[in-house]
Amino acid sequence: MSGKINIKANNSILIQFYLIIIGVLALSFLRPFLFISLPLLAISFIILFKTRYSINVLFLGACIFVTSLISSLYVHEFNVSNAILSFYFICPVFLIFFSGIKMVDKMRDSYFEYFMKILMVILIANDCIGFIQFAINPRSDDSFVGFYGINGLGLHTLSLINFIVGAYYFFIFQYHKTKFNLGLFIFFFTSAFCCFYGLGLIVFVLSIFAYKFSFRTFLKSIAILILIVSLVVTLFYLFRARTLSYNYGNIEKVALFFNSKISKEDEAQIPRKIILYKNYINVYPKDFGLFMFGSGPGTFNSRTSFVLNGDYSRTGLFESILGTHTPAYALKYVYPLWNSKVVSHKFYTDGTRNEPFSSVIAMLAEYGFFISVLLSILIFHNYKTLIRRIDHTNLSPDNIAKSHIYRNYIKFISLFILLNLFTDNFLEYPEIIIVYVVIFKLIDMAIVKLVPEVILVKGNN
């Protein structure tokens, strides 16, 4: 008996150490190691948490393999290296997300709350350094870095992580109105704001609107949206008028897309992120085979496609291993929108509005409509299973508030992540997507911990 207790205690220590590693790698300049060790971290998760998988996962994997083969035959192009790297990016993420709960023993501590504390401590340390850097160089939009570093998407992902962690303390504050919880929310929101990621801020506001939206309280939802937008605009006006003017100019450039009578000079100002969507709509849906099965993993606008195109990658690590590849559809419809010849910091053509990145478009174009819909159904099934488990389990009075916090939080950050997938290739940036997936699974396990006698939903995934 004592041997079993020791094994459980040792496993608990290993899990805590594992979560510390995830936090440190995701929230520091060590993020490239998170990218490199992604498969190992997924395997470690499976072993430590004793996960299991349903037949749905095997079915999804088989469908991806078959449709990838069909797409290659259909477009007469076999991009094996691109497919390998694409699978390298997304398979570990989905292995964790679609894992089922097997560990039902009472855990001494909630791993979810432990993980959030890890994120909180690391972010506070980083953001405090960021505030000092910002005070030293207040005119720069890129000074709020801390020890997070500028690798990958830099301040963009730092901003999103601050929003994700800050939202947690906001929902805690709704049930436990302490100065500590309110202070943490304000601190992380301010930190996210100081990253000056305008599109991320817009998505955050839209996520709040989507979270609060209800047809029964439509006017209230609109009022909340107007209030939040007014607050954000006021903050920009008071503390960063130049950034506000820049983002307003971006909105005007978006409006040019809907104007049928514009000059060639104005047409060149249309954000290339919008042109990406236009290119996909003009090409893929008009060809049934291409629309249903895609052009193949890593062959359009994904991070994989850019990493192997010989122009985008800074380090050339994967190019040296897998070679340089320029798939036909990416070469014709995506690379002209974003390459070293057209991207210029001097002429402001390097902004987020011009980045032809979107995980949603990447999935639709590369894996096809069939896989995208199938994947969406399975993801939504997992999400609804978790929500039902929270809603329909008999909790003690002491745990009801905690379950409400978990429900509200996972609902909000799921919306937040989903909307961000339309704006960038975040599905292939583990510093964001792994953090979300681990939070999702730890909340799933935390609910098991809260319930005296848990009956797991059969076919969790």
N, C-alpha and C positions, 0 to 999 in steps of 0.2 A: 504493500500500500504506500509506504514511504517512498519507494522507488518511483511509483507513478506520479506522486506529488512533486518529486525532484525533477522529473522529466518535464512536467507541465511548467514548473517554475523556470527551468532553463529555456524552454520554448518561449515563455513570456519575455524573458530577458532578450532573447534573440530577436523577437518581433519588435521590441522597443528600440533595439539597436538598428534594426532594418529601417524603421520609420525615421530615426535620426539621420541615417544615410540619405534617404529620399529627400528629407527637408534640406539638408546641407547642400546636396548636389543640385536641387531645384532652385535654391534661393541664393546662389553665390556664383562667383566667377568659375566655379568647377562644373558648370552646366554642360560643357562638352563631354565630360566623363559620364554624365547621365545619359547622354546620347549614345555613347559608345557601349555602355553597360546595360542598355535597355533590355535585351533578351535575358541577361543574367538576373536582372531585378524581377522580371516577370516569373522566371522559374523559381526564384527564391520566395516570391509571394505564394506561389502554388504549394511549395513544400511547407513553408512556415504556417500557413493558414489552413493546410489540409483541404484544399478545395476539390470540387468535383465538377463535372461537366455533363450537360444533358445532350441528347441526340441532336438538338437544334444547332449546337456549335459545330458538330461534325458535318451536318447538312450544309451550314453556311460555308465552311471551309471547302467542301466538295463543290459547291456552286461557284465559289470564287475561282477555283482551279479550272473548272470546265469552261466558264464564261471567259476567263482570261485566254484560254486556248482558242476558243471560238473567235474572240475579237482579233487575235493575232492572225488567224487564218483569213478572217474577213477583210482586214486592212492590208494583208500581204506584208506584214512587218512583225518580225519576232524580236522584241526588245527584252531579252532575258535579263540583262544587267539592271535595267530599269525596274522590272518586276521584282527582282531579288531585293533591291533597296526599298522599294515600296512596301513589300511584305515585312521587311526589317523594321520599318517605321510603325506600321499599324498593327501587326499581329501581336506583339507584346501587350499593347494597349487593350486589345479586345480579349486576350487571354485572361487578363485581370478582371476586366469589366464583366465578362460572361461567366466568371467562376461562381460556383454555388457554395453556400455555407455548409461546412461539415463540422466546424468547431462550434459545438453547442454547450460546452462546459462553461461553468461560471468563471469568468475572467475577473481577476482581482481589481483591475483598473479598466476603464473604457479606453480602448486603443484610439478611438476617434478623438476623444477629448485630449488624450496625450499627444496625438499628432497635431491637433490645432494649437496646443501650447508650444510645440516645437516650432511651428510656422510663426506663431506670434513672437516668440523670443528672437528668432533669427531676423524677422522683418523689422522689429523694433530697433535692433542693433544696426541693421543696414540703413533704415530710414533716418535714424539720428545722424549717421554720417552723411546721408544725403542732404539733410537740412543744413548741415555745416558747409557742404560743398556748394549748395544753392546760395547761401549767405555770402560766400566768397565770390561767386560768379553769378549774380542774379540775372544778368542779361542773356545768359545761355539757356536754351530750352532743353539742353542735354546734360546739365550739371548734376541733376539729382540721380546719382548712380549708386553711391555707397560702395560696398564690395561686391555688388551684384554683377558688375561688369557690363560690357557692351556686346558680348558674344550673342549670336542668334538675333533675336529681335530687340534685345536690350531693354530700353525703357518701356516699350510696348507691353512686354510680358510682365515686367515689374509692376506696371500700373494695374494690370488685370489681377495679379496675385494680391495686391493690396486691396482691391475691390472685393475679391473673394473672401479674404480673411476678415476684412472690415464688416462685410455683410453678416458674418457669423455673430459678431459681437453686437450688431444692431438687433438681431433676432433674440439674442440673450437678454438685451436691455428691455425688450418688450415685456418680458416676464420677470426679470430681476432688475429693477430700476435702481442701479447703483452708479455712482459717479465713475467707478472704475470701468464698467462696461461701456458707458457713454463716452468716456475719455478715449478708450481704445478705438471705438468706431470713428470718432472724429479724427483721431491720429492717423488711422489707416486711410480714411477718405481723403484727408489733406495730402498724405503722401502720394496717393494715386493721382490726385489733382496736379501735384508738383512735377509729375512725370510728363505732363503736357501731351498726353496721347489723346488727341481730340476725338478720333473715331471711337476709341475705347470708352471715352466719357459719354459719347452719344449712345453707344450700345448699352451702357450701364443705365442711362436714363430710360431708354426704350424697354429695358428689362424690368425696371420698376413699374412702368406703365403696363406691360404685358402681365406682370405678376398681380397687379391690383385690378386689372381690367375685368369688368363684368357688365353685361348688357343691362342688368337690373340697376346698376349704379353707374351708368354711362357718364353722366354729367360729373359725378364725383371723380371718376377715373381721369376725365379730361382736365378737371381742376387740379388734380394731383400732378399731371404731366406739365401743365402750364406753370405751376408753382415750382417744380423742380428745375425746369428749363430756365425760369426767371432767376432762380438762385444761382445756377451755374453761370449764366451770362453775367450776372452781377459780380460774381467772384472773379471771372476773367476780366471784366471791365476795371475792377478795382486793383487787381494785382498783376494782370497780364494783358493790357489793352492791345499790345502788338500781336499776341497770339490769337486774341479774339478776332482781330481784323483779318488775320491770315486764314482762320477757319471760316469766317464769313465769305471770304473770297473763294474758298473751296466750294462752298454751297452754291455760289453764283456760277462756278464752272460746271457743277453738276446740272444746273438748270439749263445750260447751253445744249445739253443732250436732247432736251425736249423741244428745242426750237428748230423748226424745219428750214428756216431761212437765216443762215448764218454764213459768215465769210470763212474762207479756208483758214485764216489766221485764228478765228474764234474756234473753229472745229478742232484745231490742234491743241486747244486748251481743255477740251473735254477730258475728264479723268480717265486714264487708261484702265482703271479697275472696272468702270462701267463698260468700256469697249470690250473687255474680256467677256462679260455676260452677253453682250450683243453678238460677239463672234460665236459663242457656244450656241445661242438660240438660232442663229442664221445657218449653222452647219449641221449640228448633231440631230436635232429633231426631224430634219428633212430627209434623213437616211435611216430607215427603220432598223437595220442591222447595227449601225453605228450607235444609234440612240439606245437600243436595248442592251447591247453588250459592251459599249465603249470602245475606245481605241487601244486599250491595254493599260495595265498599271504603270504609272510613272511616265505617261506619254503626252500629257497636255500641260496643265499649269501647276501641278503639285510641286512641293518642295523637292521631291525626288527628281522630277524632270529638270528643274533648274540646277540642282547640285551636280548633275552629270552632263550638263550642256557645254561645259568648257569655258563658260564666261562668267557664271554667277558665283561659284564657290571661291571662298577666300583661301582656304587651306589646300584644296585639291586632293584631300585625303581619299575620298571615295572614287574620284576620277583615277587616281593612281592604282586603285585596286580593281575597279570595275570598268575602267576606260571611259572615254568621252562618247556621248551618244546624243544625237539630235533627232528625235522622232518626227515624222513628217507633219503631223497635225500641230505639234508644238512649234515646229520651225516656221510654219506658215501663219498660224493664228495667235501665237503667244509670245514667242521670243522677240518679234518686232516691237512689242509693247514695252519690253523691259530688257535692255542690254547695255553694255558699257558705252555704246555710241550715243544712245538717246537719254541716258540717265546723267543728269548734271545737277550737282548741289548749287552751283553758281546761278543757274537759270531756274531753280526751284522745280525741276522735273523729277526729283527723287522722292517726293513726299508719298505718304500712305495712299493718297487718292490715285496715284499713278501705278501702284504696285498691282499687277494682275494676279493677285493671290486670293484664293477662296477654296477652303476645303470642300464646300458643298459642290462647287463647279468641278473641282478635281475628281470627286467621287462619281458624279454624274457622267463626266466626259471620259474618265479612264476606266472605271469599273462598270459603267452603264446603268441605265435606269432600273433594270431588274435587280441587280445586286444592291443598289442604293435603297430601293424600296424595301427589299428583304431585310437589309441591315437596319433600316429605320424601324421596321416592325419589331424586330428582336430587341432593339435598344429600348423602344417605348414599352415593350412587354416587361423588361427588367425594371424600368422606372415605375410603371403602374403596380408591379408586384410589391416593390418596396413601399409605395404609398399605401397600398391596401393593407400590408402587414402593419404599418404604423396605425392606420385607422381602425382596424378590426381586431386588435389584440387587447386583452383585458389587462390594463396596467394598474398598478397601485396608485393611490392619489399622489404620492410623492414623485412619481415618474411621469405623470400626465403632462406637466409643463415641459419637461425635457423632451418628450415625444413630439410635442407641438413645435418646439424649437427645431428639432431635426427635420420635421416635415416641411416647415416653412423654408428652412435654409436650403435643403436639397432641391426643392421646387424652384427657388429663385436662382441658385447658381447653375442649375440645369438649363434654365431659360437663357441665362447670361452666356454660358458656353455655347449653346446652340446658335444664338444670334451672332456671336463672334466668329463662328465657323463660316458665315457668309462673307466675312470681311478679310480673312487671312487664312493661311494654311496651318492653323493652330493644331489640327489633328496630327501633324507631323512635328510638333514642337513639344517634346516630353515635359519640359519645365512647366507647361500649362496643363496638358491633357492628362499626364500621369498624376498630378496633384489632384485634379478633379476626380479621376477614376478611383484613386485610393480613398479619398473622402467618401465617395459614394459607397464603396464596399465596407468601409469601417462603420458608417452609419447603419448599414445593413446588419453588421455584426453587433453593433451597440443595441439595436432593437431586440435582438436575441437575448442580450444580457439583461435588458430591463424586464423581460417577461418571465414570471416564475416557471411556467411550463409552456415551452414554445412548440407549436406545430408548424413546421416549415411548409411553405407553399410548394407543393410538388411541381417540378418543372420550373424552378426558379428562373431559369434562363432558357 
